[in-house]
Amino acid sequence: MSVPLYQAKAEFFRMLGHPVRIRVLEILQGGPMPVRDLLARIEVEPSALSQQLAVLRRSGIVTSAREGSTVVYALTSGDVAELLLAARRILTEMLAGQNELLAELRETGVVAK
């Protein structure tokens, strides 16, 4: 029995639902990167990063390749970068709307300064 598309989408977004995974994907937009460099940029425990990379790898959103003793991770598709950019645009619009509401509240004297 196949999974309905809406359920598959929900599972996909749940897979993205961790700050370390999002940060890894943002960093990998710049190109493949060794784990040691990811660790330096994300500043989490190695075991925590390893766990999150495993989730991304199992989902097929990133790939890993061994180069000597180094493991290098890369995005499997440029679509991930487009998705993150779309999320940034949506968040920007949402926050802009909140700022407009806050300004309106301040104008009417409802919000304490």
N, CA, C and O atoms as a GROMACS GRO file, in nm:
protein
  452
    1MET      N    1   0.084  -0.118   0.000
    1MET     CA    2   0.000   0.000   0.000
    1MET      C    3   0.089   0.124   0.000
    1MET      O    4   0.180   0.135   0.083
    2SER      N    5   0.065   0.215  -0.090
    2SER     CA    6   0.148   0.335  -0.101
    2SER      C    7   0.103   0.441   0.000
    2SER      O    8  -0.012   0.443   0.044
    3VAL      N    9   0.197   0.528   0.034
    3VAL     CA   10   0.172   0.637   0.127
    3VAL      C   11   0.111   0.753   0.049
    3VAL      O   12   0.160   0.786  -0.059
    4PRO      N   13   0.004   0.816   0.102
    4PRO     CA   14  -0.052   0.932   0.033
    4PRO      C   15   0.053   1.044   0.023
    4PRO      O   16   0.138   1.058   0.110
    5LEU      N   17   0.043   1.121  -0.083
    5LEU     CA   18   0.139   1.228  -0.107
    5LEU      C   19   0.146   1.326   0.010
    5LEU      O   20   0.255   1.368   0.049
    6TYR      N   21   0.032   1.364   0.065
    6TYR     CA   22   0.034   1.459   0.177
    6TYR      C   23   0.108   1.402   0.297
    6TYR      O   24   0.173   1.477   0.370
    7GLN      N   25   0.100   1.272   0.319
    7GLN     CA   26   0.173   1.210   0.430
    7GLN      C   27   0.322   1.207   0.401
    7GLN      O   28   0.403   1.231   0.491
    8ALA      N   29   0.359   1.177   0.277
    8ALA     CA   30   0.501   1.177   0.239
    8ALA      C   31   0.560   1.317   0.255
    8ALA      O   32   0.674   1.332   0.299
    9LYS      N   33   0.483   1.420   0.218
    9LYS     CA   34   0.529   1.558   0.235
    9LYS      C   35   0.548   1.591   0.382
    9LYS      O   36   0.648   1.653   0.420
   10ALA      N   37   0.454   1.549   0.465
   10ALA     CA   38   0.464   1.576   0.609
   10ALA      C   39   0.589   1.509   0.666
   10ALA      O   40   0.659   1.568   0.748
   11GLU      N   41   0.617   1.386   0.624
   11GLU     CA   42   0.736   1.316   0.671
   11GLU      C   43   0.863   1.387   0.624
   11GLU      O   44   0.961   1.395   0.698
   12PHE      N   45   0.862   1.439   0.502
   12PHE     CA   46   0.975   1.514   0.450
   12PHE      C   47   1.001   1.639   0.534
   12PHE      O   48   1.115   1.666   0.571
   13PHE      N   49   0.896   1.714   0.564
   13PHE     CA   50   0.914   1.835   0.644
   13PHE      C   51   0.953   1.802   0.788
   13PHE      O   52   1.028   1.878   0.850
   14ARG      N   53   0.905   1.690   0.842
   14ARG     CA   54   0.949   1.647   0.975
   14ARG      C   55   1.098   1.617   0.973
   14ARG      O   56   1.169   1.649   1.068
   15MET      N   57   1.146   1.555   0.865
   15MET     CA   58   1.288   1.524   0.852
   15MET      C   59   1.370   1.653   0.854
   15MET      O   60   1.481   1.654   0.908
   16LEU      N   61   1.318   1.760   0.798
   16LEU     CA   62   1.389   1.887   0.797
   16LEU      C   63   1.378   1.960   0.930
   16LEU      O   64   1.449   2.058   0.953
   17GLY      N   65   1.291   1.913   1.018
   17GLY     CA   66   1.256   1.985   1.139
   17GLY      C   67   1.356   1.981   1.253
   17GLY      O   68   1.317   1.958   1.368
   18HIS      N   69   1.480   2.004   1.226
   18HIS     CA   70   1.581   2.012   1.332
   18HIS      C   71   1.680   2.122   1.296
   18HIS      O   72   1.727   2.125   1.182
   19PRO      N   73   1.713   2.212   1.390
   19PRO     CA   74   1.802   2.324   1.358
   19PRO      C   75   1.938   2.282   1.304
   19PRO      O   76   1.992   2.348   1.215
   20VAL      N   77   1.994   2.174   1.354
   20VAL     CA   78   2.126   2.131   1.306
   20VAL      C   79   2.116   2.083   1.162
   20VAL      O   80   2.205   2.110   1.081
   21ARG      N   81   2.008   2.013   1.128
   21ARG     CA   82   1.991   1.966   0.989
   21ARG      C   83   1.977   2.084   0.895
   21ARG      O   84   2.036   2.086   0.787
   22ILE      N   85   1.898   2.183   0.936
   22ILE     CA   86   1.882   2.302   0.851
   22ILE      C   87   2.016   2.372   0.833
   22ILE      O   88   2.050   2.413   0.722
   23ARG      N   89   2.091   2.385   0.941
   23ARG     CA   90   2.221   2.453   0.932
   23ARG      C   91   2.316   2.377   0.841
   23ARG      O   92   2.386   2.439   0.761
   24VAL      N   93   2.318   2.245   0.850
   24VAL     CA   94   2.402   2.164   0.761
   24VAL      C   95   2.364   2.190   0.616
   24VAL      O   96   2.451   2.211   0.532
   25LEU      N   97   2.235   2.189   0.588
   25LEU     CA   98   2.190   2.211   0.450
   25LEU      C   99   2.228   2.351   0.401
   25LEU      O  100   2.267   2.368   0.286
   26GLU      N  101   2.216   2.450   0.488
   26GLU     CA  102   2.256   2.586   0.449
   26GLU      C  103   2.405   2.591   0.415
   26GLU      O  104   2.444   2.650   0.315
   27ILE      N  105   2.485   2.529   0.498
   27ILE     CA  106   2.630   2.531   0.476
   27ILE      C  107   2.667   2.456   0.349
   27ILE      O  108   2.753   2.500   0.273
   28LEU      N  109   2.602   2.342   0.325
   28LEU     CA  110   2.637   2.260   0.208
   28LEU      C  111   2.593   2.325   0.076
   28LEU      O  112   2.630   2.277  -0.031
   29GLN      N  113   2.514   2.431   0.083
   29GLN     CA  114   2.479   2.503  -0.040
   29GLN      C  115   2.604   2.559  -0.107
   29GLN      O  116   2.606   2.580  -0.228
   30GLY      N  117   2.709   2.584  -0.027
   30GLY     CA  118   2.834   2.636  -0.080
   30GLY      C  119   2.921   2.529  -0.145
   30GLY      O  120   3.025   2.561  -0.203
   31GLY      N  121   2.879   2.404  -0.137
   31GLY     CA  122   2.954   2.295  -0.199
   31GLY      C  123   2.988   2.188  -0.097
   31GLY      O  124   2.965   2.205   0.023
   32PRO      N  125   3.042   2.076  -0.145
   32PRO     CA  126   3.077   1.965  -0.057
   32PRO      C  127   3.172   2.011   0.054
   32PRO      O  128   3.252   2.102   0.036
   33MET      N  129   3.160   1.945   0.172
   33MET     CA  130   3.240   1.987   0.285
   33MET      C  131   3.272   1.866   0.374
   33MET      O  132   3.186   1.781   0.398
   34PRO      N  133   3.397   1.860   0.422
   34PRO     CA  134   3.434   1.753   0.515
   34PRO      C  135   3.364   1.772   0.650
   34PRO      O  136   3.329   1.883   0.688
   35VAL      N  137   3.344   1.661   0.719
   35VAL     CA  138   3.278   1.665   0.849
   35VAL      C  139   3.351   1.759   0.945
   35VAL      O  140   3.285   1.833   1.018
   36ARG      N  141   3.482   1.757   0.947
   36ARG     CA  142   3.556   1.843   1.042
   36ARG      C  143   3.524   1.991   1.019
   36ARG      O  144   3.518   2.068   1.116
   37ASP      N  145   3.504   2.032   0.894
   37ASP     CA  146   3.468   2.171   0.865
   37ASP      C  147   3.324   2.202   0.908
   37ASP      O  148   3.295   2.310   0.958
   38LEU      N  149   3.235   2.104   0.888
   38LEU     CA  150   3.098   2.121   0.936
   38LEU      C  151   3.096   2.138   1.087
   38LEU      O  152   3.027   2.224   1.141
   39LEU      N  153   3.173   2.056   1.155
   39LEU     CA  154   3.181   2.064   1.302
   39LEU      C  155   3.229   2.202   1.347
   39LEU      O  156   3.175   2.258   1.442
   40ALA      N  157   3.328   2.255   1.279
   40ALA     CA  158   3.382   2.386   1.316
   40ALA      C  159   3.280   2.498   1.295
   40ALA      O  160   3.276   2.595   1.370
   41ARG      N  161   3.198   2.483   1.194
   41ARG     CA  162   3.101   2.589   1.162
   41ARG      C  163   2.971   2.578   1.241
   41ARG      O  164   2.904   2.679   1.264
   42ILE      N  165   2.936   2.458   1.282
   42ILE     CA  166   2.808   2.439   1.350
   42ILE      C  167   2.824   2.439   1.502
   42ILE      O  168   2.731   2.476   1.574
   43GLU      N  169   2.939   2.399   1.550
   43GLU     CA  170   2.968   2.401   1.693
   43GLU      C  171   2.869   2.319   1.775
   43GLU      O  172   2.807   2.369   1.868
   44VAL      N  173   2.857   2.192   1.739
   44VAL     CA  174   2.782   2.095   1.818
   44VAL      C  175   2.876   1.979   1.848
   44VAL      O  176   2.984   1.969   1.789
   45GLU      N  177   2.836   1.893   1.937
   45GLU     CA  178   2.915   1.775   1.967
   45GLU      C  179   2.924   1.687   1.843
   45GLU      O  180   2.827   1.677   1.768
   46PRO      N  181   3.040   1.622   1.822
   46PRO     CA  182   3.053   1.534   1.705
   46PRO      C  183   2.943   1.428   1.696
   46PRO      O  184   2.894   1.399   1.587
   47SER      N  185   2.904   1.372   1.809
   47SER     CA  186   2.800   1.268   1.806
   47SER      C  187   2.666   1.326   1.760
   47SER      O  188   2.590   1.260   1.689
   48ALA      N  189   2.635   1.451   1.802
   48ALA     CA  190   2.510   1.516   1.761
   48ALA      C  191   2.510   1.543   1.610
   48ALA      O  192   2.410   1.520   1.543
   49LEU      N  193   2.623   1.590   1.559
   49LEU     CA  194   2.632   1.616   1.415
   49LEU      C  195   2.621   1.486   1.338
   49LEU      O  196   2.551   1.478   1.237
   50SER      N  197   2.690   1.384   1.385
   50SER     CA  198   2.686   1.253   1.318
   50SER      C  199   2.543   1.200   1.310
   50SER      O  200   2.502   1.147   1.207
   51GLN      N  201   2.470   1.214   1.418
   51GLN     CA  202   2.332   1.168   1.422
   51GLN      C  203   2.246   1.243   1.319
   51GLN      O  204   2.167   1.181   1.248
   52GLN      N  205   2.261   1.373   1.312
   52GLN     CA  206   2.181   1.453   1.219
   52GLN      C  207   2.222   1.428   1.073
   52GLN      O  208   2.138   1.426   0.983
   53LEU      N  209   2.352   1.409   1.050
   53LEU     CA  210   2.398   1.376   0.914
   53LEU      C  211   2.342   1.241   0.870
   53LEU      O  212   2.308   1.224   0.753
   54ALA      N  213   2.332   1.148   0.963
   54ALA     CA  214   2.276   1.016   0.930
   54ALA      C  215   2.130   1.028   0.887
   54ALA      O  216   2.087   0.961   0.793
   55VAL      N  217   2.054   1.114   0.954
   55VAL     CA  218   1.913   1.136   0.916
   55VAL      C  219   1.907   1.193   0.774
   55VAL      O  220   1.828   1.146   0.692
   56LEU      N  221   1.989   1.292   0.746
   56LEU     CA  222   1.990   1.355   0.613
   56LEU      C  223   2.035   1.256   0.506
   56LEU      O  224   1.982   1.255   0.395
   57ARG      N  225   2.133   1.174   0.539
   57ARG     CA  226   2.183   1.074   0.444
   57ARG      C  227   2.077   0.968   0.415
   57ARG      O  228   2.055   0.932   0.299
   58ARG      N  229   2.012   0.917   0.520
   58ARG     CA  230   1.907   0.815   0.501
   58ARG      C  231   1.791   0.869   0.417
   58ARG      O  232   1.730   0.794   0.340
   59SER      N  233   1.762   0.997   0.431
   59SER     CA  234   1.653   1.056   0.354
   59SER      C  235   1.690   1.076   0.208
   59SER      O  236   1.604   1.095   0.122
   60GLY      N  237   1.821   1.073   0.180
   60GLY     CA  238   1.866   1.094   0.042
   60GLY      C  239   1.889   1.239   0.006
   60GLY      O  240   1.912   1.271  -0.110
   61ILE      N  241   1.882   1.327   0.104
   61ILE     CA  242   1.897   1.470   0.077
   61ILE      C  243   2.044   1.512   0.069
   61ILE      O  244   2.078   1.613   0.007
   62VAL      N  245   2.132   1.433   0.134
   62VAL     CA  246   2.276   1.454   0.123
   62VAL      C  247   2.342   1.319   0.092
   62VAL      O  248   2.287   1.212   0.116
   63THR      N  249   2.461   1.329   0.037
   63THR     CA  250   2.543   1.211   0.012
   63THR      C  251   2.673   1.226   0.088
   63THR      O  252   2.714   1.336   0.125
   64SER      N  253   2.737   1.114   0.111
   64SER     CA  254   2.868   1.116   0.175
   64SER      C  255   2.965   1.036   0.089
   64SER      O  256   2.928   0.936   0.027
   65ALA      N  257   3.089   1.082   0.087
   65ALA     CA  258   3.193   1.012   0.013
   65ALA      C  259   3.320   1.016   0.096
   65ALA      O  260   3.355   1.118   0.155
   66ARG      N  261   3.389   0.905   0.101
   66ARG     CA  262   3.514   0.898   0.175
   66ARG      C  263   3.628   0.937   0.082
   66ARG      O  264   3.643   0.884  -0.028
   67GLU      N  265   3.709   1.030   0.130
   67GLU     CA  266   3.829   1.072   0.058
   67GLU      C  267   3.946   1.050   0.154
   67GLU      O  268   3.980   1.137   0.234
   68GLY      N  269   4.008   0.932   0.143
   68GLY     CA  270   4.111   0.894   0.239
   68GLY      C  271   4.046   0.870   0.373
   68GLY      O  272   3.956   0.787   0.384
   69SER      N  273   4.091   0.940   0.476
   69SER     CA  274   4.032   0.924   0.609
   69SER      C  275   3.923   1.028   0.636
   69SER      O  276   3.868   1.033   0.746
   70THR      N  277   3.892   1.109   0.537
   70THR     CA  278   3.795   1.217   0.552
   70THR      C  279   3.663   1.180   0.486
   70THR      O  280   3.662   1.124   0.376
   71VAL      N  281   3.553   1.212   0.554
   71VAL     CA  282   3.420   1.193   0.495
   71VAL      C  283   3.368   1.331   0.454
   71VAL      O  284   3.364   1.424   0.534
   72VAL      N  285   3.330   1.341   0.326
   72VAL     CA  286   3.282   1.467   0.270
   72VAL      C  287   3.133   1.453   0.238
   72VAL      O  288   3.090   1.355   0.178
   73TYR      N  289   3.056   1.554   0.280
   73TYR     CA  290   2.912   1.555   0.256
   73TYR      C  291   2.878   1.658   0.150
   73TYR      O  292   2.944   1.761   0.136
   74ALA      N  293   2.771   1.628   0.074
   74ALA     CA  294   2.726   1.718  -0.032
   74ALA      C  295   2.575   1.706  -0.046
   74ALA      O  296   2.517   1.602  -0.015
   75LEU      N  297   2.512   1.812  -0.094
   75LEU     CA  298   2.369   1.806  -0.128
   75LEU      C  299   2.351   1.718  -0.250
   75LEU      O  300   2.435   1.718  -0.340
   76THR      N  301   2.242   1.644  -0.255
   76THR     CA  302   2.217   1.560  -0.372
   76THR      C  303   2.153   1.640  -0.485
   76THR      O  304   2.156   1.598  -0.601
   77SER      N  305   2.095   1.758  -0.452
   77SER     CA  306   2.023   1.834  -0.553
   77SER      C  307   2.022   1.982  -0.519
   77SER      O  308   2.025   2.020  -0.402
   78GLY      N  309   2.019   2.063  -0.621
   78GLY     CA  310   2.006   2.207  -0.602
   78GLY      C  311   1.866   2.246  -0.556
   78GLY      O  312   1.844   2.360  -0.514
   79ASP      N  313   1.773   2.152  -0.565
   79ASP     CA  314   1.636   2.180  -0.521
   79ASP      C  315   1.631   2.213  -0.372
   79ASP      O  316   1.546   2.289  -0.328
   80VAL      N  317   1.723   2.155  -0.296
   80VAL     CA  318   1.728   2.181  -0.152
   80VAL      C  319   1.758   2.329  -0.128
   80VAL      O  320   1.695   2.393  -0.044
   81ALA      N  321   1.854   2.382  -0.203
   81ALA     CA  322   1.888   2.524  -0.190
   81ALA      C  323   1.768   2.611  -0.224
   81ALA      O  324   1.743   2.712  -0.159
   82GLU      N  325   1.693   2.572  -0.327
   82GLU     CA  326   1.574   2.648  -0.366
   82GLU      C  327   1.468   2.643  -0.256
   82GLU      O  328   1.401   2.742  -0.229
   83LEU      N  329   1.454   2.527  -0.192
   83LEU     CA  330   1.357   2.513  -0.083
   83LEU      C  331   1.395   2.604   0.034
   83LEU      O  332   1.309   2.670   0.092
   84LEU      N  333   1.523   2.606   0.069
   84LEU     CA  334   1.568   2.691   0.180
   84LEU      C  335   1.550   2.839   0.146
   84LEU      O  336   1.518   2.919   0.234
   85LEU      N  337   1.572   2.876   0.022
   85LEU     CA  338   1.550   3.014  -0.021
   85LEU      C  339   1.402   3.050  -0.013
   85LEU      O  340   1.366   3.160   0.030
   86ALA      N  341   1.316   2.958  -0.055
   86ALA     CA  342   1.172   2.981  -0.045
   86ALA      C  343   1.130   2.998   0.101
   86ALA      O  344   1.047   3.083   0.131
   87ALA      N  345   1.187   2.918   0.191
   87ALA     CA  346   1.157   2.930   0.334
   87ALA      C  347   1.199   3.067   0.386
   87ALA      O  348   1.128   3.128   0.465
   88ARG      N  349   1.314   3.114   0.341
   88ARG     CA  350   1.363   3.246   0.383
   88ARG      C  351   1.267   3.356   0.336
   88ARG      O  352   1.237   3.449   0.411
   89ARG      N  353   1.219   3.344   0.212
   89ARG     CA  354   1.124   3.444   0.160
   89ARG      C  355   0.995   3.443   0.240
   89ARG      O  356   0.941   3.548   0.273
   90ILE      N  357   0.944   3.324   0.269
   90ILE     CA  358   0.820   3.312   0.345
   90ILE      C  359   0.837   3.371   0.485
   90ILE      O  360   0.751   3.446   0.532
   91LEU      N  361   0.947   3.337   0.551
   91LEU     CA  362   0.972   3.391   0.685
   91LEU      C  363   0.985   3.543   0.683
   91LEU      O  364   0.936   3.611   0.774
   92THR      N  365   1.051   3.595   0.581
   92THR     CA  366   1.066   3.740   0.568
   92THR      C  367   0.930   3.807   0.557
   92THR      O  368   0.905   3.909   0.621
   93GLU      N  369   0.842   3.749   0.475
   93GLU     CA  370   0.708   3.806   0.459
   93GLU      C  371   0.629   3.797   0.589
   93GLU      O  372   0.559   3.891   0.626
   94MET      N  373   0.641   3.684   0.660
   94MET     CA  374   0.570   3.667   0.786
   94MET      C  375   0.617   3.769   0.889
   94MET      O  376   0.535   3.831   0.957
   95LEU      N  377   0.747   3.786   0.900
   95LEU     CA  378   0.802   3.879   0.997
   95LEU      C  379   0.769   4.024   0.961
   95LEU      O  380   0.745   4.106   1.049
   96ALA      N  381   0.768   4.053   0.832
   96ALA     CA  382   0.732   4.188   0.789
   96ALA      C  383   0.589   4.217   0.831
   96ALA      O  384   0.559   4.328   0.876
   97GLY      N  385   0.501   4.120   0.815
   97GLY     CA  386   0.362   4.137   0.857
   97GLY      C  387   0.350   4.159   1.006
   97GLY      O  388   0.269   4.240   1.051
   98GLN      N  389   0.433   4.089   1.084
   98GLN     CA  390   0.432   4.106   1.230
   98GLN      C  391   0.483   4.245   1.267
   98GLN      O  392   0.431   4.307   1.360
   99ASN      N  393   0.585   4.293   1.196
   99ASN     CA  394   0.638   4.426   1.224
   99ASN      C  395   0.534   4.534   1.194
   99ASN      O  396   0.522   4.633   1.266
  100GLU      N  397   0.458   4.512   1.086
  100GLU     CA  398   0.352   4.608   1.052
  100GLU      C  399   0.246   4.611   1.162
  100GLU      O  400   0.199   4.718   1.200
  101LEU      N  401   0.209   4.494   1.213
  101LEU     CA  402   0.111   4.487   1.320
  101LEU      C  403   0.165   4.553   1.446
  101LEU      O  404   0.092   4.626   1.513
  102LEU      N  405   0.290   4.528   1.479
  102LEU     CA  406   0.352   4.588   1.596
  102LEU      C  407   0.354   4.740   1.584
  102LEU      O  408   0.323   4.811   1.680
  103ALA      N  409   0.389   4.790   1.466
  103ALA     CA  410   0.390   4.935   1.445
  103ALA      C  411   0.250   4.994   1.462
  103ALA      O  412   0.234   5.101   1.521
  104GLU      N  413   0.150   4.924   1.412
  104GLU     CA  414   0.012   4.970   1.426
  104GLU      C  415  -0.029   4.972   1.573
  104GLU      O  416  -0.095   5.066   1.618
  105LEU      N  417   0.009   4.868   1.645
  105LEU     CA  418  -0.024   4.864   1.788
  105LEU      C  419   0.044   4.977   1.864
  105LEU      O  420  -0.015   5.038   1.953
  106ARG      N  421   0.168   5.004   1.829
  106ARG     CA  422   0.241   5.112   1.895
  106ARG      C  423   0.176   5.247   1.866
  106ARG      O  424   0.166   5.333   1.954
  107GLU      N  425   0.130   5.266   1.742
  107GLU     CA  426   0.066   5.391   1.704
  107GLU      C  427  -0.062   5.414   1.786
  107GLU      O  428  -0.096   5.528   1.818
  108THR      N  429  -0.132   5.307   1.818
  108THR     CA  430  -0.256   5.322   1.894
  108THR      C  431  -0.232   5.319   2.043
  108THR      O  432  -0.326   5.328   2.122
  109GLY      N  433  -0.104   5.305   2.084
  109GLY     CA  434  -0.069   5.310   2.224
  109GLY      C  435  -0.099   5.182   2.301
  109GLY      O  436  -0.102   5.184   2.424
  110VAL      N  437  -0.121   5.074   2.232
  110VAL     CA  438  -0.156   4.948   2.298
  110VAL      C  439  -0.032   4.877   2.351
  110VAL      O  440  -0.040   4.812   2.456
  111VAL      N  441   0.081   4.886   2.282
  111VAL     CA  442   0.201   4.815   2.321
  111VAL      C  443   0.288   4.904   2.410
  111VAL      O  444   0.314   5.020   2.378
  112ALA      N  445   0.333   4.848   2.522
  112ALA     CA  446   0.422   4.925   2.611
  112ALA      C  447   0.558   4.941   2.545
  112ALA      O  448   0.605   4.850   2.477
  113LYS      N  449   0.620   5.056   2.565
  113LYS     CA  450   0.749   5.082   2.502
  113LYS      C  451   0.862   5.061   2.595
  113LYS      O  452   0.978   5.079   2.557
   0.00000   0.00000   0.00000
